[in-house]
């Protein structure tokens, strides 16, 4: 029997140890969260692939500047059933004008280079470079949006953990209230209805605690996924960050917000790229000039007469001028389309500029509002605690009823929750303001 009990204890200890080993606890600051989120984000990886795609397009735009090199080698076996044509002078000479050479070898090395194409290639390359820079800046925009998501999730987790602590403290207070009222009821100093009220308040608080624990677990799991770490990790954020004082925003930053935003910089680059594409489309009005060089090593060589069954090297070089006159009227549609796209980009950029100003102004006002909410919430907590102290003394002195004390406890509980929410919301609002003015670093 003793042996069985020892085995059971050992099994329980082993199970507790295994559970503790599976549970991972990790301290986490806001800066660490942002770093992890940026490193492991799939959206950032997609943006980097877009940069690589833009680099490939730039490389492709360089290709027309490079010479076109080609090598051709061919072998042909022809029939020998044709009699060669002969010229003969009796006693002097006899020659064949078209000797039968059944083995034909054709070898050619060629170099072709476009010398002028209406500057089309230059403008296409410049447009590709502008789009590459825009892609790099778009990645910065994606990073800023991701950082803000991480910040919101981080402070949501801080909010749920802090709320959980407040609930735990109020649960202890409610346990004490219930114990006191039960003792008062035992000696006839309180009604059974007061005991029921305390039990009801305790049950309601227990339900709130369960709900908050569930919310905390969900936010913790989602934050783990967002940061790319083990889903079983229990994060321990630095709650003292809720008390830090942020720099006082300067309203003048709103004036320079547009120029600092990544999406605005990207939009300007795309407008520049569009202007280059318009010029590229206009290049269709101009002729093209190309130069070429060919080297031949043939057997027989067609330039040798009469032909001989041996290899002979020859070469040629020249310039080619081509002007497609129909493009003088057919290119208009392409040019018009390029101009319309550029105009659309300009209008969208103007709309973006207005949106950035609105966003920055709204973010500033929201942050200022949340700072005032913290001040009011802090004052409300102090007032609620003073009211709780007075109600407790009044109830002890049998001047007020027990429900007044419970109401005072509930007011303290709600005031403390409002203060935590205000602090978390203020931190998020501050970072939203930094993002709005393009300074979320």
Secondary structure, DSSP 4 states (H G I P E B T S, - for coil): -HHHHHHHHHHHHHHHHHHHHH-EEEEE-HHHHHHHHHHH-HHHHHHHHHHHHHHHHHHHHHGGGS-EEEEEEEEEE----SPPPEEEETTTEEEESS----EEEEEEEEEEEEEESTTHHHHHHHHHHHHHHHHHHHHHHHHHHHHHHHHHHHHHHHHHHHHHHHHHHHHHHHHHHHHHHHHHHHTTSS-HHHHHHHHHHHHHHHHHHHHHHHHHHHHHHHHHHHHTS-TTEEEEE-GGGGGPPPPPP-GGGGTTHHHH-HHHHHHHHHHHHHHHHHHHHHGGGS-EEEEEEEEEEEBS-TTSSS--SS-EEEEEEEEEEE--TTHHHHHHHHHHHHHHHHHHHHHHHHHHHHHHHHHHHHHHHHHHHHHHHHHHHHHHHHHHHHHHHHHHHHHHTTSS-HHHHHHHHHHHHHHHHHHHHHHHHHHHHHHHHHHHTT---
